[in-house]
C-alpha cells in the first residue's frame, strides 16, 4: 500500500468513524428515555427510532447518488468549481462542528433526550421516527459532503472507499460500545478531544485544497511567489511530505495567499477554545 493510498484510507476511515459514532450516540440518547418504560412502549419506541435511523441512512445514500450524478454532468471548469465548493464547504462544516462541540454538547443531548421522552409519552411514534431520521440524516449528509470534498478529483476506487468506510464504521461501533461500558480510555472527554483534533486537521487540509482550486481557477491570486523553501527538510511532492501536505495542508514552498489562509483557519479554530465572555466576567 502506497503512502497516498494509506492517507486516503485514513481520511475516509476518520470521517466515517467520527460521523458514525455521533449518529450512534444520537440513537442512544433517543433510546435512553425508554429504560423505565414498559415492554410494549419500549418495543414501539425502538421500532420508530430504528425505522427513522434507517430512513436517515437512506436519505444520506440518496444524497451521495445525487452528488455523484451531478459531478458526472460536469466537465472542465465546472468540475473544478464543484470540487472547490465541496472542499470549502466541508472545511467550514468541520470548523463549525468543533465550535458546536465546544459549546453545546451537553445542552443538545439533554434537549434531544427530553424531546424524545415527550414524544414517547404523547405516543407520537411517527414524530419520534422523524426526529431519529433527521438526526441520522444530518450526520450522513455531513459524511457525504466531507468525503466528496476530500475525494473529488482524486479518482479513488470504490473498493478503497468501501473498505476504509467499513473500517471507520467498525471503529465507531467499537468506540460506542466501550463508551457505553464506561471504559476510561473512551470517556466523553477523550472521544471529544480526539474527534476535534481529527476534524481540525482534516479541515485544514481541505481548506488548503479549496485555496489551491481557487488559485487554479483564477478566482484569487497567489499574491507572491514562494516565500521560502523547506523542501530540503520535508518535500510535499513525495513520501511523508506528501502525506502531511494532503492531511494537514502543509506546504514546503508557500505563497502568501495560502499562508494567510492557513493562518486565518487556525486563528479561527483557536477561538473555539477561548473562554466565553460570560465565564470571563464571572472569573
C-alpha positions in Angstrom: 0.0 0.0 0.0 1.5 3.4 -1.1 1.6 6.4 1.3 -1.0 8.2 -0.8 -3.5 5.2 -0.6 -2.8 4.9 3.1 -3.5 8.6 3.6 -6.8 8.4 1.7 -7.8 5.3 3.6 -7.0 7.1 6.9 -9.0 10.2 6.0 -12.0 8.2 4.9 -12.0 6.0 8.0 -11.6 9.0 10.2 -14.6 10.8 8.8 -16.8 7.7 8.8 -15.7 6.9 12.4 -16.5 10.4 13.7 -19.9 10.8 12.0 -21.0 7.2 12.6 -20.1 7.5 16.3 -22.1 10.7 16.6 -25.1 9.0 14.9 -24.8 6.1 17.3 -24.7 8.5 20.3 -27.8 10.3 19.0 -29.7 7.0 18.6 -28.5 6.0 22.1 -29.8 9.4 23.5 -33.2 8.9 21.8 -33.5 5.4 23.3 -32.3 6.4 26.8 -35.8 7.6 28.0 -37.3 4.1 27.3 -35.3 2.4 30.1 -38.0 2.9 32.7 -40.9 2.3 30.3 -42.9 -0.9 29.9 -42.0 -3.6 27.4 -44.8 -2.6 24.9 -43.8 1.1 24.9 -40.1 0.3 24.7 -40.6 -2.0 21.7 -42.8 0.5 19.9 -40.2 3.3 20.5 -37.3 1.1 19.3 -39.2 0.3 16.1 -39.9 4.0 15.5 -36.3 5.1 16.3 -34.8 2.3 14.3 -37.1 3.0 11.3 -36.1 6.6 11.5 -32.4 5.8 11.6 -32.7 3.5 8.5 -34.6 6.3 6.7 -31.9 8.8 7.7 -29.2 6.5 6.2 -31.2 6.1 3.0 -31.5 9.9 2.7 -27.7 10.2 3.0 -27.2 7.4 0.4 -29.6 9.2 -1.9 -27.7 12.4 -1.4 -24.4 10.6 -2.4 -26.0 9.3 -5.6 -27.3 12.8 -6.4 -23.9 14.4 -5.9 -22.3 11.6 -7.9 -24.8 12.2 -10.7 -24.3 16.0 -10.7 -20.5 15.5 -10.9 -20.9 13.2 -13.9 -22.6 16.1 -15.9 -19.8 18.5 -15.3 -16.5 18.8 -17.2 -13.7 21.3 -17.4 -14.0 24.3 -15.1 -17.5 23.1 -13.9 -15.9 20.1 -12.3 -13.1 22.2 -10.7 -15.7 24.7 -9.4 -17.7 21.8 -7.8 -14.5 20.4 -6.2 -13.6 23.9 -4.9 -17.1 24.4 -3.5 -17.2 20.9 -1.8 -13.7 21.2 -0.3 -14.6 24.7 1.0 -18.0 23.6 2.4 -16.5 20.5 4.1 -13.7 22.6 5.7 -16.2 25.2 7.0 -18.6 22.5 8.3 -15.7 20.8 10.2 -14.7 24.0 11.8 -18.3 24.8 12.7 -18.7 21.4 14.2 -15.7 22.0 16.5 -17.3 25.2 17.8 -20.6 23.3 18.3 -18.9 20.5 20.2 -17.1 23.0 22.5 -20.3 25.0 23.4 -23.4 22.9 23.2 -22.8 19.1 23.5 -24.4 18.9 27.0 -27.3 21.1 26.3 -28.0 19.4 23.0 -28.0 15.9 24.5 -30.4 16.9 27.3 -32.7 18.7 24.9 -32.9 15.8 22.5 -33.5 13.3 25.3 -36.3 15.3 26.7 -37.8 15.9 23.3 -37.8 12.1 22.7 -39.3 11.5 26.1 -42.1 14.0 25.4 -42.9 12.4 22.0 -42.9 9.0 23.6 -45.2 10.0 26.4 -47.6 11.5 23.8 -47.3 8.3 21.8 -46.2 10.3 18.8 -44.3 7.4 17.2 -44.2 9.0 13.7 -42.7 12.2 15.1 -40.2 10.2 17.1 -39.2 8.3 14.0 -38.9 11.6 12.1 -36.7 13.0 14.9 -34.4 10.0 14.5 -34.4 10.2 10.7 -33.5 13.9 10.7 -30.7 13.5 13.3 -29.2 10.5 11.5 -29.6 12.0 8.0 -27.8 15.1 9.2 -24.8 13.0 10.2 -25.0 11.0 7.0 -25.2 14.2 4.9 -22.1 15.6 6.6 -20.3 12.3 5.9 -21.2 12.6 2.2 -20.1 16.2 1.9 -16.8 15.6 3.8 -15.9 12.6 1.7 -16.8 14.3 -1.6 -14.7 17.3 -0.5 -11.8 15.1 0.2 -12.1 12.6 -2.7 -13.5 14.7 -5.7 -10.9 14.7 -8.4 -8.7 12.1 -6.7 -10.0 9.1 -8.7 -10.0 6.7 -5.8 -11.5 3.2 -6.3 -14.9 2.2 -4.9 -13.1 -0.7 -3.2 -10.8 1.6 -1.2 -13.7 3.9 -0.2 -15.9 0.9 0.8 -13.1 -0.8 2.7 -12.0 2.3 4.5 -15.6 3.3 5.3 -16.3 -0.2 6.7 -13.2 0.1 8.9 -14.4 3.5 10.1 -17.9 2.2 10.9 -16.4 -0.8 12.8 -14.2 1.5 14.8 -17.3 3.7 15.6 -19.3 0.7 16.8 -16.4 -0.4 19.0 -15.9 3.1 20.4 -19.6 3.4 21.1 -19.7 0.0 23.0 -16.6 1.0 25.0 -18.1 4.4 25.6 -21.4 2.8 26.9 -19.5 0.4 29.1 -17.7 3.3 30.8 -14.1 2.4 29.7 -11.9 5.3 30.8 -10.0 5.4 27.6 -13.3 6.1 25.8 -14.6 8.7 28.2 -16.7 11.5 26.8 -13.9 14.0 27.1 -11.3 11.7 25.5 -13.6 10.9 22.5 -14.5 14.6 22.1 -10.8 15.8 22.1 -9.8 13.0 19.7 -12.7 13.9 17.4 -12.0 17.6 17.5 -8.3 17.2 16.7 -9.1 15.0 13.7 -11.7 17.4 12.5 -9.4 20.4 12.7 -6.5 18.6 10.9 -8.8 17.3 8.2 -10.5 20.7 7.8 -7.1 22.4 7.5 -6.1 20.0 4.6 -9.5 20.6 2.9 -9.2 24.4 3.3 -5.8 24.3 1.5 -7.3 22.1 -1.2 -10.0 24.7 -1.7 -7.4 27.5 -1.8 -5.4 25.6 -4.5 -8.6 25.1 -6.6 -9.5 28.8 -6.2 -6.0 29.8 -7.4 -6.0 27.4 -10.3 -9.5 28.7 -11.4 -8.2 32.3 -11.3 -10.7 33.2 -8.6 -7.9 34.6 -6.3 -4.2 35.3 -7.0 -1.3 33.7 -5.1 -0.2 37.3 -4.2 3.5 36.4 -4.2 5.9 33.7 -5.4 7.2 31.1 -2.9 8.2 32.8 0.3 10.6 30.1 1.4 11.6 26.5 0.6 11.7 23.8 3.3 11.6 21.1 0.6 15.1 20.0 1.7 13.7 19.1 5.1 10.3 17.8 4.1 9.3 17.9 0.4 5.5 17.9 -0.1 5.7 16.3 -3.5 6.6 12.8 -2.2 6.7 10.4 0.8 6.0 11.7 4.3 5.8 15.3 3.0 3.0 14.4 0.5 1.2 12.6 3.3 1.4 15.6 5.6 0.5 18.0 2.9 -2.7 16.2 1.9 -3.7 15.6 5.5 -3.0 19.0 7.1 -2.3 21.5 4.3 1.4 21.7 4.9 3.3 23.5 2.1 7.1 23.4 1.7 7.1 26.4 -0.7 4.1 28.5 0.3 2.9 31.7 -1.4 1.4 34.5 0.6 -2.3 33.7 0.0 -2.2 30.0 1.1 -0.1 31.1 4.1 -2.7 33.8 5.1 -5.5 31.3 4.5 -3.8 28.7 6.8 -3.1 31.3 9.5 -6.7 32.5 9.3 -8.0 29.0 9.6 -6.0 28.1 12.8 -6.7 31.5 14.4 -10.4 31.0 13.8 -10.2 27.4 15.2 -8.4 28.7 18.3 -11.4 30.9 19.1 -13.4 27.8 19.8 -11.3 27.2 22.9 -11.4 30.8 24.1 -13.3 31.4 27.4 -16.9 32.6 26.9 -17.5 36.2 27.6 -19.8 35.3 30.4 -17.3 33.0 32.0 -14.6 35.7 31.9 -16.9 38.2 33.6 -17.6 35.8 36.5 -13.9 34.9 36.9 
